[in-house]
């Protein structure tokens, strides 16, 4: 478990089938190794900058009607970040975190 609790909520919508997926992860309920992994993935992302970038991409959606859209909330200690991004605007450093949180939603 990480020292500072991390709570993540992720909603993924869109895609070819249009199936939505919701995930909630809380490091206080994970085994210590998984909590550390999640904390490391969160630490790789500059959420303050990402939130600013996400606001600017809302008016400029990427191509592809069958792409996913992500609504992400990360509570890390006293910091809370919310971002809403089309798949085309997801930065490389965020992709491993999204993938891991989606794995939790699928029970992996």
Beta strands, then each sheet from edge to edge (+ up, - down):
strand 1: 6-14
strand 2: 21-26
strand 3: 68-76
strand 4: 79-86
sheet 1: 2+ 1- 3+ 4-
end
